[in-house]
Structure formats: C-alpha cells, structure tokens
Amino acid sequence: FLSFRGPDTRAGFTDHLYTRLNDAGVHTFKDDEELCIGEGFTSELLQAIKRWKILIPIFPKGYASSIWCLKGLVQMVKCRKNERQKIMPIFYSVAPSEVQHQIGGYAKTFRSHEKK
C-alpha cells in the first residue's frame, strides 16, 4: 500500500516505484483518484490499508500538510500494532529526523494543524 501526497510525488517518484514493484510481480495499491479537499476520509481507504501486508508511506516535504495522509498514517500505525503489518517509510527530499521529531517544515505544518 503506497501512501503519498499526490502533488508532491504522484507524477514522478511514486509512479516509478509503483511501476517497478508491479513489474517485479509485487501487487501494489496506489490510489489513482484525486482526493477532494473537504470530503471525509473514506472507510474504503481505511479498509484498503488493513488489507495490505506492507505499508509504504512516502514522506516528501508536503506530506504532513494533507490531513488525508495523516489519517492514513494513523491507520497504518494502528495496523502495525494490531495486525502485524510492516511499515517501510521512504523519505523523499526530507530528512528522517525532520519527520520523526517534527522539526523544520514538518514543525510548521503541525503547528498550523493545531491552530485549526
């Protein structure tokens, strides 16, 4: 299951990874529908996360600005704890420490979420 922020990586890195995984015989889920801003997070997407053995969040600089991505990430962590799924993060043009410790651009984005 690939989790990504569309405008940041869809047409480049994510499409390339998806294609290569499928070419190698790894059945891969990638949501090709643009998620509409303001719509609720769908239960279908939550169920899709539960069905996959390996969950791959792709963290570019703008990942945390998407509430959809963050909700999906929360679901991934729950699944890892309850269902024994594996999470294999990819840090794309961002340092792992920036995501882990919520510093730099990630700190700014999380502060803006807190204000909402």
C-alpha positions, 0 to 999 in steps of 0.5 A, a space after each residue: 500500500 503506497 501512501 503519498 501526497 499526490 502533488 508532491 510525488 504522484 507524477 514522478 517518484 511514486 509512479 516509478 516505484 509503483 511501476 517497478 514493484 508491479 513489474 517485479 510481480 509485487 501487487 501494489 495499491 496506489 490510489 489513482 483518484 484525486 482526493 477532494 479537499 473537504 470530503 471525509 476520509 473514506 472507510 474504503 481507504 481505511 479498509 484498503 490499508 488493513 488489507 495490505 501486508 506492507 505499508 509504504 508511506 512516502 514522506 516528501 516535504 508536503 506530506 504532513 500538510 494533507 490531513 488525508 495522509 495523516 489519517 492514513 498514517 494513523 491507520 497504518 500505525 494502528 495496523 502495525 500494532 494490531 495486525 502485524 503489518 510492516 511499515 517501510 517509510 521512504 523519505 523523499 527530499 526530507 530528512 528522517 529526523 525532520 519527520 520523526 521529531 517534527 522539526 523544520 517544515 514538518 514543525 510548521 505544518 503541525 503547528 498550523 494543524 493545531 491552530 485549526 
